[in-house]
Amino acid sequence: MHHETVVSVSRMRALDHHAIASGVPGRLLMEVAGHGAFRFLSRVRTSDQPITILTGGGNNAGDGFVVARYCAAAGMSCQVLAVAPVDSLPDGDTRKNASLLEAFSVPVATCDPEALVRCLADSDIVVDGLLGTGLSGDVREPYRAVISALNGSKRPVLSLDIPSGLCGDSGHVLGSAVHARWTVTFGARKQGLLIGDGPAHTGEVTVVPLPFPPDAWTTSP
Ligand SMILES: NC(=O)c1ccc[n+]([C@@H]2O[C@H](COP(=O)([O-])OP(=O)(O)OC[C@H]3O[C@@H](n4cnc5c(N)ncnc54)[C@H](OP(=O)(O)O)[C@@H]3O)[C@@H](O)[C@H]2O)c1
């Protein structure tokens, strides 16, 4: 088991690439990640208020769309607020998972300031699928404003993989970062969760194992 393994962002990317090159579809990795986060979410949920899922434009958002699908399938009320509109997403796993939500009747709205304030006010838990390990440089608008509204709302936040705005390698806050109550991290702990500003932002960290071939851990650089 690799619950205690700590990886850099590039090592994590190498593990993903190795798995995909070995025939494990990237879409399957996203499914397992999102399902694991959903299972954690259903354990810590405290009320019937809706789950709000905030998404950005990368694979971290894809994980969030999978969480939304499982919430809907389980009969939980949920809504997605997308900072990057779904029709602006490049073709790929994230977009496919966003498109699937229609069949599950999950509302996906644009994350404008008004919708954000309204949704945060009546949410149970907010899922942070804004920015993951693909973050580079200081968080830009409108993400910065969304993070600030989220932190100001005092809603309990479950961050996917890493709190948005935290550097996965150094643990430094890149301009602004989500304060999570829980972080469900995928495959292995990212080193930024454990050092720098990481521990002050992650809340309780749980690892969801991904279906990597066993040799991925020894052969990836
Ligand atoms: N197979 C899988 O399921 C799998 C594999 C690996 C990772 N993941 C998940 O996906 C995450 C990594 O995915 P990813 O590499 O696609 O990246 P990401 O963490 O989803 O972030 C990429 C997105 O963030 C934006 N971005 C980057 N820097 C920014 C900044 N400073 N301010 C505002 N926006 C910024 C990018 O926009 P621009 O391109 O416009 O800069 C892009 O839309 C992981 O944390 C994990 O959650 C899933």
The ligand as an SDF file (V2000), in Angstrom:
LIG
                    3D

 48 52  0  0  0  0  0  0  0  0999 V2000
   -6.0310   10.5620  -14.7310 N   0  0  0  0  0  0  0  0  0  0  0  0
   -6.5880   11.3210  -13.8020 C   0  0  0  0  0  0  0  0  0  0  0  0
   -7.6930   11.1750  -13.3730 O   0  0  0  0  0  0  0  0  0  0  0  0
   -5.7920   12.3510  -13.2520 C   0  0  0  0  0  0  0  0  0  0  0  0
   -4.4710   12.3510  -13.5340 C   0  0  0  0  0  0  0  0  0  0  0  0
   -3.7470   13.3310  -13.0320 C   0  0  0  0  0  0  0  0  0  0  0  0
   -4.3470   14.3050  -12.2890 C   0  0  0  0  0  0  0  0  0  0  0  0
   -5.6440   14.3000  -11.9830 N   0  0  0  0  0  0  0  0  0  0  0  0
   -6.2920   15.3560  -11.2430 C   0  0  0  0  0  0  0  0  0  0  0  0
   -6.0930   16.4980  -11.9690 O   0  0  0  0  0  0  0  0  0  0  0  0
   -5.2110   17.3860  -11.3050 C   0  0  0  0  0  0  0  0  0  0  0  0
   -4.1420   17.8170  -12.2770 C   0  0  0  0  0  0  0  0  0  0  0  0
   -4.7910   18.1020  -13.4680 O   0  0  0  0  0  0  0  0  0  0  0  0
   -4.2570   19.1050  -14.5320 P   0  0  0  0  0  0  0  0  0  0  0  0
   -2.8050   18.8820  -14.7400 O   0  0  0  0  0  0  0  0  0  0  0  0
   -5.1840   19.0510  -15.6840 O   0  0  0  0  0  0  0  0  0  0  0  0
   -4.3330   20.5070  -13.8310 O   0  0  0  0  0  0  0  0  0  0  0  0
   -5.3730   21.2120  -12.8530 P   0  0  0  0  0  0  0  0  0  0  0  0
   -4.8000   21.0710  -11.5070 O   0  0  0  0  0  0  0  0  0  0  0  0
   -6.7650   20.7870  -13.1060 O   0  0  0  0  0  0  0  0  0  0  0  0
   -5.1560   22.6970  -13.3110 O   0  0  0  0  0  0  0  0  0  0  0  0
   -5.1370   23.0500  -14.6710 C   0  0  0  0  0  0  0  0  0  0  0  0
   -6.0570   24.1840  -14.8750 C   0  0  0  0  0  0  0  0  0  0  0  0
   -5.6730   25.2530  -14.0230 O   0  0  0  0  0  0  0  0  0  0  0  0
   -5.4830   26.4200  -14.7730 C   0  0  0  0  0  0  0  0  0  0  0  0
   -4.4240   27.2010  -14.1640 N   0  0  0  0  0  0  0  0  0  0  0  0
   -3.1040   26.8790  -14.0670 C   0  0  0  0  0  0  0  0  0  0  0  0
   -2.4460   27.8410  -13.3880 N   0  0  0  0  0  0  0  0  0  0  0  0
   -3.3680   28.7800  -13.0610 C   0  0  0  0  0  0  0  0  0  0  0  0
   -3.2970   30.0000  -12.3380 C   0  0  0  0  0  0  0  0  0  0  0  0
   -2.1520   30.4520  -11.8390 N   0  0  0  0  0  0  0  0  0  0  0  0
   -4.4270   30.7050  -12.1490 N   0  0  0  0  0  0  0  0  0  0  0  0
   -5.6030   30.2600  -12.6440 C   0  0  0  0  0  0  0  0  0  0  0  0
   -5.7390   29.1130  -13.3450 N   0  0  0  0  0  0  0  0  0  0  0  0
   -4.6200   28.3760  -13.5350 C   0  0  0  0  0  0  0  0  0  0  0  0
   -5.1790   25.9480  -16.1640 C   0  0  0  0  0  0  0  0  0  0  0  0
   -5.5830   26.9360  -17.0680 O   0  0  0  0  0  0  0  0  0  0  0  0
   -4.5720   27.4090  -18.2180 P   0  0  0  0  0  0  0  0  0  0  0  0
   -4.2510   26.1720  -18.9790 O   0  0  0  0  0  0  0  0  0  0  0  0
   -5.3780   28.4180  -18.9350 O   0  0  0  0  0  0  0  0  0  0  0  0
   -3.3780   27.9680  -17.4780 O   0  0  0  0  0  0  0  0  0  0  0  0
   -6.0260   24.7020  -16.2820 C   0  0  0  0  0  0  0  0  0  0  0  0
   -7.3590   25.0190  -16.6280 O   0  0  0  0  0  0  0  0  0  0  0  0
   -4.7010   16.6610  -10.0980 C   0  0  0  0  0  0  0  0  0  0  0  0
   -4.5440   17.5260   -8.9990 O   0  0  0  0  0  0  0  0  0  0  0  0
   -5.7720   15.6240   -9.8620 C   0  0  0  0  0  0  0  0  0  0  0  0
   -6.8380   16.1580   -9.1070 O   0  0  0  0  0  0  0  0  0  0  0  0
   -6.3820   13.3310  -12.4840 C   0  0  0  0  0  0  0  0  0  0  0  0
  1  2  1  0
  2  3  2  0
  2  4  1  0
  4  5  1  0
  4 48  2  0
  5  6  2  0
  6  7  1  0
  7  8  2  0
  8  9  1  0
  8 48  1  0
  9 10  1  0
  9 46  1  0
 10 11  1  0
 11 12  1  0
 11 44  1  0
 12 13  1  0
 13 14  1  0
 14 15  2  0
 14 16  1  0
 14 17  1  0
 17 18  1  0
 18 19  2  0
 18 20  1  0
 18 21  1  0
 21 22  1  0
 22 23  1  0
 23 24  1  0
 23 42  1  0
 24 25  1  0
 25 26  1  0
 25 36  1  0
 26 27  1  0
 26 35  1  0
 27 28  2  0
 28 29  1  0
 29 30  1  0
 29 35  2  0
 30 31  1  0
 30 32  2  0
 32 33  1  0
 33 34  2  0
 34 35  1  0
 36 37  1  0
 36 42  1  0
 37 38  1  0
 38 39  2  0
 38 40  1  0
 38 41  1  0
 42 43  1  0
 44 45  1  0
 44 46  1  0
 46 47  1  0
M  CHG  2   8   1  16  -1
M  END
$$$$
